[in-house]
Amino acid sequence: MKYFEDMKIGDKMITRGKTVTDAMITIIVGLAGYTEPFFHDEEYAKKTPFGTRIAPGLIALLVAGGLSEQAGYFEGSSITMMGMNNIKFMAPLKAGDTLHVEMELIDKKETSKPDRGLTWDRKNCINQRGEVVAQVDCIHLVKRRPK
């Protein structure tokens, strides 16, 4: 377990990979209620610049969140994620893409409460071709070392 004091600006972590399946895209598109045809109509999508169905970019963030949690950087110390900033979708996400996350701690700040601090990390969600599919800066409220 890393407390706020153990976390250093510049800390880096690389997660394992996860393949996004057609079933994942279909289920999430259906549950969320997306209606754009390039998310659910392969014949329509073939005529787009993507040439096939794509997934909503938010699925990349969903996968990135799971992979990051599994990697354990914040395990035991995270109180909550406070927000996401500077979200960018840079490449299409398609069924069969395998994503991993490269995270770097980019800032941290003490709070007025002595038992917690804030950290900012940048997550790059990268596919098997080395393309950054999505990037997001996350703010976490984390535990400080007990006194």
Backbone torsions as a table, in degrees:
resi	resn	phi	psi	omega
1	MET	NA	131.2	176.3
2	LYS	-105.0	125.2	172.1
3	TYR	-86.1	169.0	178.6
4	PHE	-48.2	-43.1	-177.2
5	GLU	-66.4	-25.4	-178.9
6	ASP	-82.6	-19.0	-177.3
7	MET	-82.8	128.1	-176.2
8	LYS	-117.0	137.0	174.0
9	ILE	-57.4	131.3	-176.4
10	GLY	101.2	-13.3	174.3
11	ASP	-53.5	139.4	-179.9
12	LYS	-128.6	153.7	179.0
13	MET	-148.1	140.0	174.1
14	ILE	-121.8	129.4	-177.9
15	THR	-88.8	171.4	169.4
16	ARG	-74.6	177.9	-178.9
17	GLY	-98.4	162.4	173.6
18	LYS	-144.7	130.8	179.3
19	THR	-88.7	129.7	177.2
20	VAL	-84.1	122.4	-177.1
21	THR	-99.6	162.0	175.1
22	ASP	-59.2	-39.4	179.8
23	ALA	-62.9	-41.1	177.7
24	MET	-59.1	-47.2	-178.6
25	ILE	-62.4	-47.3	-178.6
26	THR	-59.7	-45.0	-178.7
27	ILE	-65.3	-47.9	-176.8
28	ILE	-68.2	-40.7	176.8
29	VAL	-59.8	-42.9	179.5
30	GLY	-67.5	-46.1	-179.6
31	LEU	-62.9	-40.6	-177.4
32	ALA	-78.3	-21.5	179.2
33	GLY	85.6	23.2	176.2
34	TYR	-61.8	141.0	-178.2
35	THR	-119.4	-7.8	179.7
36	GLU	-59.4	128.9	-175.8
37	PRO	-63.4	-26.1	179.8
38	PHE	-71.3	-7.9	173.9
39	PHE	-88.4	-25.3	-172.4
40	HIS	-135.4	-1.6	-177.5
41	ASP	-122.4	100.9	-176.1
42	GLU	-60.8	-40.5	-178.3
43	GLU	-65.4	-41.5	174.9
44	TYR	-63.1	-45.8	-175.4
45	ALA	-64.0	-29.4	178.5
46	LYS	-60.5	-25.2	-177.9
47	LYS	-91.2	0.1	179.5
48	THR	-92.6	167.7	176.7
49	PRO	-59.1	-19.8	-179.4
50	PHE	-79.4	-27.0	177.2
51	GLY	77.5	-4.3	179.9
52	THR	-162.1	171.4	175.9
53	ARG	-60.4	144.9	173.6
54	ILE	-120.8	166.5	177.8
55	ALA	-101.5	149.3	171.2
56	PRO	-56.5	139.6	-178.6
57	GLY	-56.9	-29.0	-179.8
58	LEU	-62.4	-23.2	176.4
59	ILE	-64.6	-36.0	176.9
60	ALA	-61.4	-40.2	178.6
61	LEU	-68.3	-37.0	177.5
62	LEU	-62.1	-47.4	178.2
63	VAL	-64.6	-42.2	179.9
64	ALA	-60.1	-39.8	178.6
65	GLY	-62.8	-44.6	178.9
66	GLY	-64.8	-45.7	179.9
67	LEU	-62.5	-41.0	-179.6
68	SER	-65.1	-41.3	178.8
69	GLU	-63.8	-42.9	-179.9
70	GLN	-62.3	-29.8	-178.5
71	ALA	-70.7	-22.7	168.7
72	GLY	86.4	9.1	-178.1
73	TYR	-57.8	-41.2	-177.6
74	PHE	-99.7	9.3	-174.9
75	GLU	-59.2	124.2	178.3
76	GLY	83.5	-17.4	-177.4
77	SER	-108.4	-20.7	-177.8
78	SER	-71.8	128.1	172.5
79	ILE	-89.6	-46.7	176.9
80	THR	-169.3	160.5	169.4
81	MET	-90.3	126.7	-174.4
82	MET	-88.3	-21.8	-179.0
83	GLY	170.3	173.8	176.9
84	MET	-131.2	135.2	179.3
85	ASN	-128.0	163.7	172.0
86	ASN	52.5	45.1	179.3
87	ILE	-73.8	129.1	179.1
88	LYS	-134.1	135.9	173.3
89	PHE	-111.4	115.8	-169.6
90	MET	-109.5	-17.9	-179.6
91	ALA	-149.0	150.6	179.8
92	PRO	-68.0	146.7	175.1
93	LEU	-103.1	126.7	-177.1
94	LYS	-125.4	156.1	174.1
95	ALA	-57.1	136.3	-178.4
96	GLY	96.6	-13.5	177.0
97	ASP	-70.8	137.5	175.0
98	THR	-106.6	121.0	-175.9
99	LEU	-106.2	145.9	166.0
100	HIS	-135.9	167.0	-176.9
101	VAL	-119.6	134.5	169.8
102	GLU	-112.6	116.3	-175.9
103	MET	-113.1	143.5	173.9
104	GLU	-135.8	133.2	174.6
105	LEU	-74.7	119.8	-173.5
106	ILE	-108.4	-14.9	177.6
107	ASP	-166.8	161.6	174.5
108	LYS	-155.1	155.4	-175.5
109	LYS	-153.5	137.2	173.5
110	GLU	-70.8	154.0	176.3
111	THR	-111.0	177.5	178.9
112	SER	-73.1	-14.7	178.4
113	LYS	-97.1	126.5	-172.8
114	PRO	-70.5	-9.8	-177.1
115	ASP	-98.2	5.9	-177.1
116	ARG	-152.3	159.5	177.0
117	GLY	-144.0	169.4	179.4
118	LEU	-110.0	140.2	173.2
119	THR	-127.5	151.0	174.4
120	TRP	-121.3	129.7	175.3
121	ASP	-129.0	151.4	176.0
122	ARG	-108.0	126.0	177.7
123	LYS	-110.3	125.6	170.7
124	ASN	-105.9	122.0	179.0
125	CYS	-97.3	114.7	-167.9
126	ILE	-118.7	136.5	179.1
127	ASN	-89.7	-179.9	-175.6
128	GLN	-67.2	-13.9	176.6
129	ARG	-93.8	4.1	179.9
130	GLY	81.5	10.1	179.6
131	GLU	-86.0	135.5	173.4
132	VAL	-77.3	113.6	180.0
133	VAL	-81.0	-42.3	-178.8
134	ALA	-148.9	152.0	176.4
135	GLN	-136.2	140.8	179.4
136	VAL	-150.5	143.8	172.1
137	ASP	-102.1	124.8	-177.4
138	CYS	-112.3	143.3	177.3
139	ILE	-110.7	125.5	179.8
140	HIS	-120.1	140.4	169.8
141	LEU	-94.9	120.7	-174.2
142	VAL	-125.9	156.3	-179.5
143	LYS	-72.6	144.2	170.8
144	ARG	-95.6	160.0	-179.9
145	ARG	-62.5	129.9	178.9
146	PRO	-62.5	145.5	-179.1
147	LYS	-100.8	NA	NA
